[in-house]
């Protein structure tokens, strides 16, 4: 909000004070109404996914899962949240929820992440969030959202203080994400990085694989050996052809 002018900041604060909405929702409503407060209120109260959330209920919900001695939802609270949602902690929908919350770390949520995230989803109770699970799970089938969730997952799954993603963690995340996209080469890729790479995964490698999956068909018919692919991708293609996984067309 520091990038806004003083007048705009004041309107955001006014909007938040009157509606109890988060800063994110306030900005969304004000932008939609060209920064007219009255129009922003009309927009806010006409949006069921925004107006259904009750800030007091969200606070109570957060307090149900946060640590007793810390202002943070940690592993135990996240596990309880999964139990209440009737989902496995490794269900991809928990990744989608974490993406909505802009969570910095896997299995952890700050107060702001948790409350702002549920407001953006448009729920203020476990029952409402449970009803949303099918639509949240379906978001990963949307190409643009999948790319955003995929890129989000790298930092989210990384150990604190580390720049790279541990290999086993990366493999687990790839299997989780690409199972939803039915990429037929996922098993070969995971085996390849274990046998030939066998070290932590950098952000570049993480991003490059997504680009490869998006642009190259599984039979490699449009793969250009003279293209500007990074070395690891070229090595993967060699691995596929050497092991007769695919027949590269000349």
TORDREN-760540 format. One line per field, with one value per residue: residue in three letters; x, y, z negated of N, C-alpha, C in turn. Coordinates in pm, whole numbers. Example, Ala and Ser with C-alpha at 12.3 -4.5 7.8 and 13.67 -1.06 7.14 Angstrom:
2
type: c(ALA_SER)
n.x: c(1319_1285)
n.y: c(-569_-225)
n.z: c(-780_-708)
ca.x: c(1230_1367)
ca.y: c(-450_-106)
ca.z: c(-780_-714)
c.x: c(1320_1290)
c.y: c(-330_3)
c.z: c(-780_-787)
END
This chain:
250
type: c(UNK_UNK_UNK_UNK_UNK_UNK_UNK_UNK_UNK_UNK_UNK_UNK_UNK_UNK_UNK_UNK_UNK_UNK_UNK_UNK_UNK_UNK_UNK_UNK_UNK_UNK_UNK_UNK_UNK_UNK_UNK_UNK_UNK_UNK_UNK_UNK_UNK_UNK_UNK_UNK_UNK_UNK_UNK_UNK_UNK_UNK_UNK_UNK_UNK_UNK_UNK_UNK_UNK_UNK_UNK_UNK_UNK_UNK_UNK_UNK_UNK_UNK_UNK_UNK_UNK_UNK_UNK_UNK_UNK_UNK_UNK_UNK_UNK_UNK_UNK_UNK_UNK_UNK_UNK_UNK_UNK_UNK_UNK_UNK_UNK_UNK_UNK_UNK_UNK_UNK_UNK_UNK_UNK_UNK_UNK_UNK_UNK_UNK_UNK_UNK_UNK_UNK_UNK_UNK_UNK_UNK_UNK_UNK_UNK_UNK_UNK_UNK_UNK_UNK_UNK_UNK_UNK_UNK_UNK_UNK_UNK_UNK_UNK_UNK_UNK_UNK_UNK_UNK_UNK_UNK_UNK_UNK_UNK_UNK_UNK_UNK_UNK_UNK_UNK_UNK_UNK_UNK_UNK_UNK_UNK_UNK_UNK_UNK_UNK_UNK_UNK_UNK_UNK_UNK_UNK_UNK_UNK_UNK_UNK_UNK_UNK_UNK_UNK_UNK_UNK_UNK_UNK_UNK_UNK_UNK_UNK_UNK_UNK_UNK_UNK_UNK_UNK_UNK_UNK_UNK_UNK_UNK_UNK_UNK_UNK_UNK_UNK_UNK_UNK_UNK_UNK_UNK_UNK_UNK_UNK_UNK_UNK_UNK_UNK_UNK_UNK_UNK_UNK_UNK_UNK_UNK_UNK_UNK_UNK_UNK_UNK_UNK_UNK_UNK_UNK_UNK_UNK_UNK_UNK_UNK_UNK_UNK_UNK_UNK_UNK_UNK_UNK_UNK_UNK_UNK_UNK_UNK_UNK_UNK_UNK_UNK_UNK_UNK_UNK_UNK_UNK_UNK_UNK_UNK_UNK_UNK_UNK_UNK_UNK_UNK)
n.x: c(81_216_283_71_-100_-158_-431_-556_-466_-595_-860_-857_-807_-1037_-1234_-1167_-1205_-1481_-1604_-1470_-1315_-1029_-708_-644_-897_-1019_-865_-929_-1205_-1208_-1053_-1216_-1424_-1324_-1198_-1396_-1553_-1826_-1914_-1739_-1830_-2082_-2001_-1864_-2065_-2224_-2097_-2107_-1904_-1728_-1871_-1976_-1795_-1705_-1534_-1493_-1559_-1360_-1134_-1185_-1171_-907_-783_-857_-682_-424_-96_-64_121_223_179_84_-6_99_255_99_-149_-214_-242_-469_-650_-663_-779_-1031_-1127_-1151_-956_-655_-332_-150_-298_-358_-522_-464_-232_-333_-502_-308_-174_-371_-366_-121_92_405_553_546_289_255_97_63_-122_-223_-190_-363_-621_-659_-638_-860_-1061_-1021_-1093_-1353_-1484_-1583_-1590_-1528_-1707_-1801_-1561_-1504_-1710_-1619_-1404_-1411_-1421_-1189_-996_-1031_-917_-656_-658_-687_-498_-349_-371_-256_12_77_38_222_468_455_478_747_898_738_758_1021_1292_1335_1554_1695_1806_1761_1556_1509_1595_1430_1200_1132_1075_852_674_658_539_294_186_199_51_-202_-207_-153_95_278_551_642_731_966_1114_1148_1295_1520_1630_1707_1898_2083_2115_2084_2093_2009_1731_1732_1576_1572_1588_1348_1162_1228_1156_877_831_926_743_509_555_671_577_487_602_818_816_826_1060_1356_1680_1874_1782_1741_1750_1820_2111_2042_1785_1836_1996_1812_1644_1826_1860_1604_1592_1813_1730_1523_1274_1132_1107_1314_1245_1417)
n.y: c(-120_111_228_373_690_949_1015_792_591_669_622_346_272_376_224_-35_-3_41_-179_-401_-551_-709_-564_-638_-702_-453_-293_-423_-370_-87_-31_-147_30_261_411_542_584_529_380_168_51_-35_-222_-403_-506_-628_-850_-1178_-1362_-1210_-1062_-1258_-1329_-1315_-1118_-1161_-1429_-1540_-1475_-1629_-1880_-1888_-1878_-2124_-2302_-2208_-2211_-2272_-2124_-1940_-1698_-1825_-2063_-2388_-2707_-2894_-2760_-2728_-2994_-3059_-2889_-3010_-3254_-3161_-3069_-3302_-3403_-3541_-3447_-3439_-3396_-3232_-3014_-2880_-2750_-2570_-2417_-2308_-2154_-1961_-1838_-1725_-1836_-1850_-2069_-2423_-2599_-2403_-2109_-1764_-1527_-1320_-1435_-1656_-1546_-1345_-1511_-1687_-1498_-1415_-1645_-1650_-1752_-1824_-2023_-2365_-2541_-2404_-2379_-2645_-2704_-2564_-2707_-2883_-2694_-2550_-2748_-2793_-2570_-2613_-2720_-2518_-2345_-2099_-2057_-2292_-2255_-2041_-2157_-2365_-2222_-2088_-2304_-2376_-2200_-2226_-2495_-2516_-2555_-2348_-2076_-2189_-2177_-2349_-2634_-2927_-3241_-3478_-3361_-3194_-3386_-3509_-3292_-3245_-3484_-3461_-3226_-3271_-3499_-3411_-3297_-3492_-3552_-3751_-3811_-3789_-3989_-4075_-3838_-3794_-4019_-3970_-3727_-3825_-4020_-3898_-3628_-3578_-3390_-3089_-2892_-2611_-2285_-2207_-2452_-2564_-2386_-2411_-2672_-2661_-2495_-2661_-2875_-2741_-2664_-2867_-3160_-3487_-3688_-3569_-3455_-3193_-3102_-2920_-2986_-2799_-2588_-2341_-2469_-2534_-2705_-2926_-3001_-3076_-3295_-3458_-3521_-3668_-3882_-3994_-4085_-4257_-4459_-4563_-4454_-4269_-4202_-4003_-3784_-3726)
n.z: c(0_-31_209_295_330_81_54_169_-3_-237_-165_-138_-404_-528_-402_-489_-764_-785_-657_-752_-590_-430_-338_-79_32_4_179_418_444_451_676_868_870_965_768_621_320_244_460_432_196_284_474_312_139_320_401_347_279_142_-55_-220_-411_-750_-967_-1240_-1273_-1119_-1267_-1497_-1380_-1298_-1549_-1644_-1525_-1559_-1720_-2074_-2214_-2037_-1776_-1526_-1281_-1284_-1207_-1355_-1383_-1113_-1039_-1189_-1064_-813_-890_-974_-734_-604_-432_-291_-408_-200_22_328_314_80_142_328_165_-5_180_240_-5_4_-133_-295_-373_-369_-540_-732_-854_-874_-1073_-905_-650_-666_-727_-526_-305_-327_-308_-44_89_13_-213_-554_-736_-834_-720_-494_-356_-307_-128_86_180_415_631_581_614_883_995_1060_1306_1478_1712_1675_1396_1308_1382_1215_962_977_995_751_576_558_384_161_83_19_-212_-499_-461_-255_86_291_386_208_350_320_219_432_628_514_523_798_884_755_873_1156_1182_1190_1435_1606_1737_1943_1923_1667_1482_1604_1599_1321_1252_1407_1294_1051_1113_1293_1219_935_718_531_649_854_882_1149_1290_1203_1319_1591_1653_1647_1867_2069_2051_2121_2386_2543_2705_2573_2732_2835_3086_3170_3072_3082_3151_3185_3050_2786_2536_2189_2055_1888_1972_2237_2181_2058_2272_2425_2250_2259_2524_2536_2367_2501_2449_2590_2943_3102_3360_3656)
ca.x: c(0_304_296_-47_-99_-218_-576_-595_-442_-703_-982_-839_-824_-1179_-1309_-1139_-1264_-1627_-1650_-1398_-1249_-883_-651_-655_-1036_-1043_-803_-1005_-1332_-1182_-1008_-1331_-1516_-1245_-1159_-1507_-1586_-1963_-1917_-1666_-1920_-2183_-1934_-1832_-2184_-2289_-2014_-2131_-1782_-1659_-1952_-2014_-1696_-1721_-1398_-1487_-1557_-1227_-1043_-1212_-1122_-761_-746_-880_-571_-291_-24_-104_224_277_78_116_-54_214_225_-12_-272_-241_-292_-607_-727_-686_-876_-1162_-1169_-1161_-863_-520_-239_-79_-393_-317_-608_-398_-139_-414_-543_-188_-150_-466_-323_14_172_548_615_457_236_255_19_54_-260_-264_-202_-481_-744_-670_-659_-999_-1143_-1011_-1171_-1492_-1542_-1547_-1611_-1477_-1812_-1800_-1437_-1519_-1796_-1541_-1291_-1412_-1386_-1047_-918_-1044_-839_-526_-678_-679_-357_-284_-362_-159_146_97_50_349_578_440_514_892_939_653_805_1163_1326_1368_1695_1756_1772_1719_1456_1565_1557_1315_1083_1097_1013_718_591_634_440_165_137_180_-54_-324_-197_-133_213_321_694_678_811_1100_1183_1186_1405_1636_1696_1768_2014_2182_2131_2108_2123_1896_1675_1733_1454_1581_1549_1205_1089_1257_1078_740_833_942_616_409_582_719_483_552_679_932_812_858_1182_1465_1810_1953_1713_1813_1715_1934_2183_1974_1675_1897_2043_1692_1602_1922_1826_1482_1621_1906_1658_1409_1146_1067_1188_1329_1240_1523)
ca.y: c(0_226_287_454_827_962_1010_653_517_704_553_205_259_399_108_-147_25_31_-312_-512_-628_-705_-464_-691_-687_-309_-249_-481_-298_52_-29_-181_145_379_481_612_506_480_273_53_-17_-107_-338_-497_-573_-703_-967_-1278_-1429_-1120_-1019_-1367_-1352_-1242_-1107_-1222_-1575_-1576_-1469_-1748_-1996_-1884_-1913_-2268_-2381_-2154_-2267_-2214_-2031_-1860_-1644_-1891_-2200_-2470_-2841_-2956_-2692_-2760_-3132_-3053_-2827_-3116_-3347_-3097_-3060_-3440_-3423_-3582_-3333_-3439_-3367_-3113_-2901_-2805_-2661_-2462_-2331_-2235_-2053_-1852_-1769_-1672_-1887_-1849_-2196_-2538_-2638_-2290_-1993_-1651_-1477_-1246_-1530_-1740_-1468_-1286_-1620_-1733_-1390_-1416_-1761_-1615_-1840_-1788_-2139_-2490_-2600_-2334_-2413_-2783_-2699_-2504_-2791_-2927_-2584_-2519_-2854_-2777_-2455_-2656_-2758_-2394_-2331_-1985_-2081_-2399_-2195_-1961_-2251_-2435_-2132_-2065_-2425_-2388_-2134_-2278_-2627_-2507_-2541_-2211_-2040_-2256_-2119_-2458_-2726_-3061_-3326_-3563_-3273_-3153_-3501_-3521_-3183_-3270_-3593_-3406_-3128_-3323_-3601_-3340_-3257_-3617_-3547_-3891_-3831_-3755_-4096_-4072_-3719_-3816_-4116_-3903_-3634_-3903_-4093_-3813_-3497_-3618_-3279_-2999_-2832_-2465_-2223_-2210_-2587_-2577_-2308_-2463_-2793_-2622_-2446_-2780_-2948_-2660_-2639_-2985_-3271_-3602_-3768_-3484_-3430_-3052_-3066_-2877_-3013_-2677_-2484_-2279_-2533_-2550_-2832_-3035_-3044_-3150_-3422_-3539_-3573_-3775_-3993_-4056_-4157_-4366_-4566_-4597_-4407_-4206_-4206_-3866_-3775_-3642)
ca.z: c(0_-37_342_321_281_-52_67_193_-128_-330_-123_-173_-549_-556_-353_-579_-896_-778_-612_-815_-484_-427_-247_57_77_15_305_529_456_489_816_953_872_1003_646_557_201_247_559_377_102_364_533_204_87_429_431_242_234_50_-168_-310_-514_-874_-1021_-1374_-1255_-1068_-1382_-1579_-1307_-1308_-1687_-1665_-1472_-1589_-1835_-2203_-2264_-1927_-1685_-1399_-1260_-1250_-1154_-1428_-1346_-972_-1040_-1239_-957_-713_-948_-974_-594_-555_-320_-324_-402_-72_130_402_278_-27_213_387_53_-47_285_215_-127_25_-245_-266_-409_-375_-672_-825_-810_-966_-1090_-786_-538_-685_-720_-392_-210_-334_-253_102_134_-12_-316_-690_-822_-779_-637_-365_-285_-261_-10_195_219_556_723_558_677_1028_1041_1111_1446_1557_1751_1612_1253_1286_1389_1093_849_996_956_607_501_539_260_54_39_-12_-353_-534_-448_-140_216_379_333_190_463_289_207_569_695_457_573_941_897_712_970_1292_1180_1228_1576_1681_1823_1950_1902_1530_1419_1666_1549_1181_1252_1465_1202_944_1165_1361_1156_796_627_510_771_853_936_1296_1335_1175_1420_1724_1676_1682_2005_2152_2050_2192_2528_2617_2689_2507_2828_2873_3230_3196_2999_3171_3089_3197_2974_2673_2410_2098_2065_1819_2056_2348_2125_2035_2403_2458_2161_2311_2648_2505_2299_2586_2393_2705_3064_3149_3506_3718)
c.x: c(85_319_179_-26_-174_-371_-627_-576_-552_-832_-975_-865_-971_-1262_-1291_-1207_-1416_-1674_-1586_-1325_-1098_-835_-665_-795_-1069_-987_-883_-1134_-1311_-1136_-1125_-1426_-1444_-1218_-1268_-1555_-1727_-1977_-1847_-1751_-2026_-2123_-1912_-1955_-2262_-2214_-2032_-2003_-1700_-1743_-1989_-1914_-1715_-1586_-1386_-1481_-1420_-1123_-1061_-1156_-970_-715_-766_-756_-433_-229_-69_-6_287_163_104_47_65_166_104_-145_-312_-297_-437_-699_-761_-789_-1017_-1218_-1191_-1075_-728_-428_-164_-172_-353_-402_-547_-293_-216_-460_-425_-152_-244_-423_-187_107_318_611_510_417_242_172_28_-92_-308_-282_-333_-610_-763_-699_-803_-1095_-1139_-1087_-1320_-1560_-1500_-1577_-1554_-1580_-1814_-1675_-1445_-1605_-1721_-1433_-1296_-1372_-1240_-959_-919_-958_-706_-536_-678_-532_-286_-266_-262_-17_177_119_184_466_575_498_663_934_863_708_952_1185_1368_1519_1765_1713_1719_1619_1518_1510_1433_1187_1036_1026_871_624_560_528_300_105_106_84_-185_-325_-172_-17_275_469_737_764_953_1180_1233_1300_1534_1707_1759_1898_2122_2211_2170_2156_2002_1857_1672_1601_1454_1537_1400_1123_1107_1176_935_733_844_808_510_430_621_624_557_632_799_933_847_980_1294_1598_1901_1892_1792_1773_1837_1989_2104_1856_1727_1941_1924_1643_1696_1891_1703_1511_1716_1834_1530_1275_1063_1162_1198_1336_1347_1464)
c.y: c(126_295_378_596_836_951_868_568_543_631_404_184_278_276_-10_-127_3_-111_-427_-597_-617_-597_-508_-671_-539_-255_-298_-401_-155_63_-55_-62_275_471_572_527_447_364_148_-24_-97_-234_-446_-577_-648_-831_-1071_-1342_-1341_-1096_-1132_-1384_-1259_-1239_-1170_-1374_-1621_-1572_-1593_-1873_-2003_-1930_-2061_-2349_-2330_-2223_-2198_-2105_-1948_-1813_-1695_-2027_-2281_-2609_-2903_-2894_-2721_-2901_-3137_-2991_-2930_-3216_-3290_-3083_-3197_-3462_-3470_-3460_-3324_-3422_-3237_-2991_-2819_-2711_-2543_-2365_-2246_-2126_-1934_-1770_-1700_-1713_-1895_-1986_-2306_-2570_-2528_-2176_-1884_-1610_-1409_-1340_-1607_-1660_-1406_-1394_-1667_-1624_-1390_-1535_-1734_-1703_-1791_-1902_-2263_-2553_-2535_-2368_-2554_-2789_-2645_-2597_-2839_-2816_-2543_-2622_-2840_-2663_-2498_-2702_-2636_-2364_-2217_-2008_-2191_-2343_-2116_-2053_-2325_-2347_-2100_-2183_-2435_-2326_-2190_-2408_-2627_-2496_-2397_-2187_-2102_-2190_-2224_-2548_-2865_-3154_-3410_-3481_-3230_-3266_-3521_-3415_-3201_-3377_-3543_-3316_-3191_-3442_-3539_-3303_-3376_-3608_-3687_-3916_-3808_-3862_-4096_-3953_-3741_-3916_-4052_-3813_-3708_-3967_-3999_-3680_-3513_-3504_-3186_-2929_-2680_-2412_-2226_-2345_-2608_-2508_-2367_-2590_-2758_-2574_-2563_-2855_-2873_-2659_-2764_-3102_-3396_-3693_-3691_-3448_-3285_-3006_-3035_-2895_-2890_-2562_-2440_-2340_-2544_-2692_-2948_-3088_-3124_-3289_-3516_-3600_-3686_-3900_-4068_-4140_-4275_-4486_-4607_-4561_-4338_-4219_-4065_-3863_-3681_-3551)
c.z: c(0_98_374_271_148_-47_85_68_-229_-295_-156_-322_-589_-520_-447_-714_-894_-747_-688_-714_-497_-331_-103_114_95_147_425_552_504_634_910_967_907_885_589_441_206_345_509_278_178_423_428_161_195_463_321_191_141_-74_-264_-424_-632_-944_-1159_-1365_-1205_-1179_-1470_-1512_-1314_-1447_-1718_-1626_-1511_-1711_-1964_-2248_-2153_-1836_-1544_-1396_-1212_-1204_-1223_-1389_-1202_-960_-1087_-1135_-850_-763_-941_-832_-530_-431_-373_-316_-269_48_196_365_165_32_271_279_6_52_267_93_-111_-89_-206_-285_-417_-520_-777_-766_-916_-977_-961_-667_-547_-663_-581_-287_-209_-283_-101_162_115_-114_-454_-789_-754_-685_-498_-285_-230_-134_112_250_365_653_704_627_829_1081_1103_1256_1538_1585_1679_1461_1222_1287_1262_972_857_951_807_527_473_406_141_-4_-4_-162_-380_-523_-329_-9_312_308_325_297_434_275_346_643_645_511_721_961_859_819_1106_1297_1225_1376_1668_1782_1827_1922_1757_1462_1473_1612_1405_1170_1304_1365_1084_991_1217_1289_1009_706_620_641_757_907_1088_1350_1316_1284_1560_1754_1714_1826_2103_2163_2131_2342_2609_2595_2638_2601_2883_3021_3264_3117_3098_3099_3092_3118_2852_2539_2320_2104_2004_1901_2176_2300_2099_2166_2447_2377_2213_2435_2624_2444_2373_2525_2501_2824_3118_3301_3557_3821)
END
